[in-house]
Amino acid sequence: HVHQEINMSTMMTTIVNAQGFTVTPAIRAHLNRRFTLALDRFQNRIIHLEVFMKDLNGSGKGGEDQSVLVSVSLRGQPKVITETVSHDLYHSISMAARRTRRAVARSLSRHDRIKRREVGQLCLPSSMSPEIA
């Protein structure tokens, strides 16, 4: 079990964990590149990014066995968690970055919509407030 910290952004802490293999400089570079591209526009809203990579079946056994689990801590919101499993670690990392980007975007959009609705209701004049029966 390997625990490494990668600096993808000055704004968020990124932790990488690998089980069953060593994180090589090439894997680290691919992970950094993919997640930086995927999450850069959200970096001011992300507190912490944690990536767990695991070879589920041990090396050389074949099948879809490269798992990438991602946990993103967002400011003032629940964590966003995604998981991807593929036959190739690099493919799993790329898919995980895309899935995480979409999940973070959905979570932030939902949160922003709720906040706008709350602010809009607070700003309504009392004569326009919905009546409670």
Secondary structure, 3 states (H helix, E strand, C coil): CEEEECCCCCCCEEEEEEECCCCCHHHHHHHHHHHHHHHHHHCCCEEEEEEEEEECCCCCCCCCCEEEEEEEEECCCCCEEEEEEECCHHHHHHHHHHHHHHHHHHHHHHHHHHHHHHHHHHHCCHHHCCCCC
